[in-house]
Amino acid sequence: MALRNKNRLDRVDLAILTELQADARISISELARRVGRSAPAVAERVRKLEEAGVIEGYRAQINPAALGFSVIALIELTTTPAHYDEVNRYAARTPEVQECHFVTGGASFIVRVVARSIDNLRRIIEELSVYGSTRTSVALASPIIKTRFDLEALVRSDG
């Protein structure tokens, strides 16, 4: 049964998640066929995985470069705790910001940005600089971008 223990998934759950990562538009009946279970049983497992927050949603994967956002940058922002909420609000309202991570180490945040141009990136850096000092790295290439978890490998590596 799905999620007997909060963080324990059985092989059927892993198979369902693997299939949904490959094709989130798959029908329940086709998903059931692929994992070797009945459609009602699979529908119930999917519902439980959704309720538990394991499945957060279903969305189209968009290629930013195809929309003209060809500059990818990682911006390290070093700031004080007084600015943390402001930085989070800025990141939430700025469409070019794809990720904002509160981190340990030298920086306070690492912000992943997609921009249309270097001028667009410069504007974002200037806006972030209001909150503290920045250090920016621009990606020359992105040879590996994982959009799916290899669930079987993650489970194996968990011990």
KAHU-V226862 format. One record per residue. N is the residue number from 1. RES is the residue in three letters. PSI is psi as a letter, one per 40 degrees, with the letter a starting at -180 (NA if undefined). NEAR is the number of other ideal C-beta (glycine too) atoms within 8 Angstrom. Layout:
N:RES:PSI:NEAR  N:RES:PSI:NEAR
This chain:
1:MET:i:4  2:ALA:h:12  3:LEU:f:12  4:ARG:d:6  5:ASN:i:5  6:LYS:d:5  7:ASN:e:4  8:ARG:h:7  9:LEU:h:11  10:ASP:i:9  11:ARG:d:5  12:VAL:d:10  13:ASP:d:13  14:LEU:d:12  15:ALA:d:10  16:ILE:d:14  17:LEU:d:14  18:THR:d:10  19:GLU:d:12  20:LEU:d:13  21:GLN:d:9  22:ALA:d:6  23:ASP:g:6  24:ALA:e:7  25:ARG:e:4  26:ILE:i:10  27:SER:i:5  28:ILE:d:10  29:SER:d:7  30:GLU:d:8  31:LEU:d:14  32:ALA:d:14  33:ARG:d:7  34:ARG:d:9  35:VAL:e:11  36:GLY:f:5  37:ARG:i:8  38:SER:i:6  39:ALA:d:8  40:PRO:d:6  41:ALA:d:9  42:VAL:d:14  43:ALA:d:10  44:GLU:d:9  45:ARG:d:13  46:VAL:d:13  47:ARG:d:8  48:LYS:d:10  49:LEU:d:14  50:GLU:d:9  51:GLU:d:6  52:ALA:e:9  53:GLY:e:6  54:VAL:d:10  55:ILE:h:10  56:GLU:d:4  57:GLY:a:4  58:TYR:h:6  59:ARG:i:5  60:ALA:i:3  61:GLN:h:5  62:ILE:h:6  63:ASN:h:6  64:PRO:d:10  65:ALA:d:7  66:ALA:e:6  67:LEU:e:7  68:GLY:e:6  69:PHE:g:10  70:SER:e:7  71:VAL:h:13  72:ILE:h:12  73:ALA:i:12  74:LEU:h:11  75:ILE:h:14  76:GLU:h:13  77:LEU:h:15  78:THR:h:10  79:THR:a:11  80:THR:i:6  81:PRO:d:4  82:ALA:d:4  83:HIS:e:10  84:TYR:d:10  85:ASP:d:6  86:GLU:d:8  87:VAL:d:15  88:ASN:d:9  89:ARG:d:8  90:TYR:d:12  91:ALA:d:11  92:ALA:d:8  93:ARG:e:5  94:THR:h:9  95:PRO:d:3  96:GLU:d:10  97:VAL:h:13  98:GLN:d:7  99:GLU:i:7  100:CYS:h:12  101:HIS:h:7  102:PHE:h:6  103:VAL:i:8  104:THR:i:2  105:GLY:a:4  106:GLY:d:4  107:ALA:i:10  108:SER:d:11  109:PHE:i:13  110:ILE:h:12  111:VAL:h:14  112:ARG:h:12  113:VAL:i:14  114:VAL:h:9  115:ALA:i:13  116:ARG:d:7  117:SER:i:7  118:ILE:d:7  119:ASP:d:6  120:ASN:d:11  121:LEU:d:14  122:ARG:d:8  123:ARG:d:8  124:ILE:d:14  125:ILE:d:11  126:GLU:d:8  127:GLU:d:9  128:LEU:d:14  129:SER:e:9  130:VAL:d:5  131:TYR:e:10  132:GLY:a:11  133:SER:i:7  134:THR:i:11  135:ARG:h:8  136:THR:h:10  137:SER:h:7  138:VAL:h:8  139:ALA:h:8  140:LEU:d:3  141:ALA:i:4  142:SER:g:6  143:PRO:d:3  144:ILE:h:4  145:ILE:h:4  146:LYS:h:5  147:THR:e:4  148:ARG:i:6  149:PHE:h:7  150:ASP:g:6  151:LEU:d:11  152:GLU:d:8  153:ALA:d:7  154:LEU:d:9  155:VAL:d:9  156:ARG:d:6  157:SER:e:6  158:ASP:e:5  159:GLY:NA:2
